[in-house]
């Protein structure tokens, strides 16, 4: 049974955050690159588009987190915590955050994308054109890059999907090229 089938069975074939039944997709929680039931959630397009920033956030849509934050599945709890963190300036999410509990391992993963940090403290990753990069984005290499410690050369034009951001350095991102996890300097990529 594949991961998507397990997620559909686990969720009852509804979005694990809002309960919608339409246009469901599997989403791997950044910074994880491996698709598995522990790192993935089943989301509707409305939730997914807002999480990935392709549409503006609708705070009222996320009132559903009042229920989903109590899910028995850690991946759902982590996504609920991250979305509540993004919306904490709305007022109402702070009360939910105060009630929410994540064990140490889950909290470490939840904080991995920096959702909990103030905007002024966040490290901002930008591509070669100055466009802001987010975890999970897809980028393309703008020049050939020799991979240190191997004979591999990542060719110009290679797409790198589902990138992870280095939390300590704005110049570094991580992604898979030809099945190998590598660190890439942001000045050599362009967001797709």
C-alpha positions as CSV (number, residue, x, y, z in Angstrom):
1,X,0.0,0.0,0.0
2,X,1.5,3.4,-1.0
3,X,1.7,6.4,1.3
4,X,-1.2,8.3,-0.4
5,X,-3.5,5.3,0.1
6,X,-2.5,5.0,3.8
7,X,-3.1,8.8,4.2
8,X,-6.6,8.5,2.6
9,X,-7.5,5.6,4.9
10,X,-6.1,7.3,8.0
11,X,-8.0,10.5,7.3
12,X,-11.2,9.0,6.1
13,X,-10.5,10.5,2.7
14,X,-10.8,14.2,4.0
15,X,-8.3,17.0,4.4
16,X,-6.5,16.4,7.7
17,X,-6.5,20.1,8.6
18,X,-9.9,21.4,7.5
19,X,-12.0,18.3,6.7
20,X,-12.7,19.2,3.1
21,X,-13.3,16.2,0.7
22,X,-12.4,18.0,-2.5
23,X,-9.0,17.8,-4.5
24,X,-6.9,16.0,-1.9
25,X,-3.2,15.8,-2.2
26,X,-0.3,14.3,-0.3
27,X,2.0,16.9,1.3
28,X,5.5,16.1,2.8
29,X,6.2,18.3,5.8
30,X,9.4,20.4,5.3
31,X,12.2,19.9,5.9
32,X,11.7,16.2,5.4
33,X,12.5,15.0,1.9
34,X,11.2,11.4,2.4
35,X,7.6,10.6,1.7
36,X,6.3,8.4,4.5
37,X,3.2,8.3,6.7
38,X,5.1,9.9,9.6
39,X,6.2,13.0,7.5
40,X,3.1,13.4,5.3
41,X,-0.4,14.7,5.6
42,X,-3.4,14.7,3.3
43,X,-4.5,18.2,2.3
44,X,-7.1,19.9,0.2
45,X,-6.0,22.4,-2.5
46,X,-7.3,25.3,-0.4
47,X,-5.0,24.5,2.6
48,X,-2.1,23.5,0.4
49,X,-2.2,26.7,-1.7
50,X,-2.2,28.8,1.5
51,X,0.6,26.8,3.1
52,X,2.8,27.1,0.1
53,X,2.0,30.8,-0.3
54,X,0.5,30.6,-3.8
55,X,-2.6,32.4,-2.5
56,X,-3.1,34.9,0.3
57,X,-3.9,33.5,3.8
58,X,-7.5,33.5,4.8
59,X,-7.5,33.5,8.6
60,X,-11.1,32.4,8.9
61,X,-10.4,29.2,6.9
62,X,-7.9,28.2,9.5
63,X,-10.4,28.2,12.4
64,X,-10.6,24.5,11.5
65,X,-7.3,24.1,13.4
66,X,-9.3,24.2,16.7
67,X,-10.2,20.6,15.9
68,X,-7.2,19.3,13.8
69,X,-4.6,20.4,16.4
70,X,-5.9,17.5,18.6
71,X,-5.2,14.9,15.9
72,X,-3.6,11.7,17.1
73,X,-1.1,12.0,14.2
74,X,2.0,14.0,14.9
75,X,2.4,15.2,11.3
76,X,-1.1,16.8,11.5
77,X,-0.3,18.4,14.9
78,X,3.0,19.8,13.5
79,X,1.2,21.4,10.6
80,X,-1.6,22.8,12.9
81,X,1.1,24.3,15.1
82,X,2.9,25.9,12.2
83,X,-0.2,27.4,10.7
84,X,-1.3,28.8,14.1
85,X,2.2,30.3,14.4
86,X,1.8,32.0,11.0
87,X,-1.6,33.4,12.1
88,X,-0.6,34.3,15.7
89,X,-1.0,38.1,15.0
90,X,-4.7,37.5,14.4
91,X,-5.3,37.1,18.1
92,X,-7.4,34.0,18.3
93,X,-4.6,31.5,17.4
94,X,-2.6,32.4,20.5
95,X,-5.2,30.8,22.8
96,X,-5.0,27.6,20.8
97,X,-1.2,27.7,20.8
98,X,-1.3,28.0,24.6
99,X,-3.4,24.9,24.9
100,X,-1.4,22.8,22.4
101,X,1.2,20.3,23.5
102,X,3.9,18.7,21.3
103,X,6.6,16.4,22.7
104,X,10.2,17.5,22.4
105,X,10.9,15.6,19.1
106,X,7.7,16.9,17.5
107,X,8.4,20.5,18.7
108,X,11.9,20.4,17.2
109,X,10.5,19.4,13.8
110,X,7.7,21.9,14.1
111,X,10.2,24.7,14.7
112,X,12.5,23.6,11.8
113,X,11.0,26.0,9.3
114,X,11.2,29.0,11.7
115,X,7.4,29.7,11.8
116,X,7.6,30.6,15.4
117,X,10.3,33.4,15.0
118,X,9.5,37.0,14.6
119,X,9.9,38.3,11.1
120,X,12.8,40.6,12.2
121,X,14.7,37.5,13.5
122,X,14.2,35.3,10.5
123,X,17.0,34.5,8.1
124,X,15.7,35.2,4.5
125,X,17.0,33.1,1.7
126,X,17.0,34.7,-1.7
127,X,17.8,33.3,-5.2
128,X,20.1,34.8,-7.8
129,X,17.3,37.3,-8.7
130,X,16.5,38.3,-5.2
131,X,13.3,36.3,-5.0
132,X,12.6,35.0,-1.5
133,X,12.9,31.2,-1.2
134,X,10.8,29.0,1.1
135,X,11.1,25.4,2.3
136,X,9.5,23.1,-0.3
137,X,10.1,25.5,-3.2
138,X,11.5,24.3,-6.5
139,X,14.6,25.9,-8.0
140,X,16.7,25.6,-11.1
141,X,20.5,25.8,-11.2
142,X,21.8,28.8,-13.1
143,X,25.3,27.4,-13.7
144,X,27.2,24.1,-13.6
145,X,28.2,23.3,-10.0
146,X,30.9,20.8,-8.9
147,X,29.7,18.9,-5.9
148,X,32.5,18.8,-3.2
149,X,33.5,15.4,-2.1
150,X,32.4,13.7,-5.3
151,X,33.0,13.6,-9.0
152,X,29.4,14.7,-9.7
153,X,28.7,18.0,-11.5
154,X,25.2,19.4,-11.1
155,X,24.4,20.8,-14.6
156,X,22.9,24.2,-15.3
157,X,19.2,23.9,-15.8
158,X,18.8,21.1,-13.4
159,X,15.5,21.4,-11.4
160,X,15.8,20.9,-7.6
161,X,12.4,20.2,-6.0
162,X,11.3,20.5,-2.4
163,X,14.3,22.4,-1.1
164,X,15.2,22.8,2.5
165,X,16.5,26.1,4.0
166,X,19.6,26.2,6.2
167,X,18.3,27.9,9.4
168,X,21.7,29.3,10.3
169,X,22.9,30.7,6.9
170,X,20.9,32.6,4.3
171,X,23.3,31.5,1.6
172,X,22.7,27.8,1.8
173,X,19.8,25.5,0.8
174,X,19.6,21.7,0.5
175,X,18.1,19.6,-2.1
176,X,18.4,16.4,-4.1
177,X,20.2,16.3,-7.4
178,X,20.4,13.0,-9.2
179,X,19.3,11.3,-6.0
180,X,22.0,12.8,-3.9
181,X,21.3,15.3,-1.1
182,X,23.6,18.3,-1.6
183,X,24.0,21.8,-0.2
184,X,23.6,24.6,-2.8
185,X,24.6,28.2,-2.6
186,X,21.5,30.4,-3.2
187,X,23.3,32.7,-5.7
188,X,23.4,29.8,-8.1
189,X,19.7,29.1,-8.2
190,X,16.6,30.7,-9.6
191,X,13.1,30.0,-8.1
192,X,10.7,28.2,-10.5
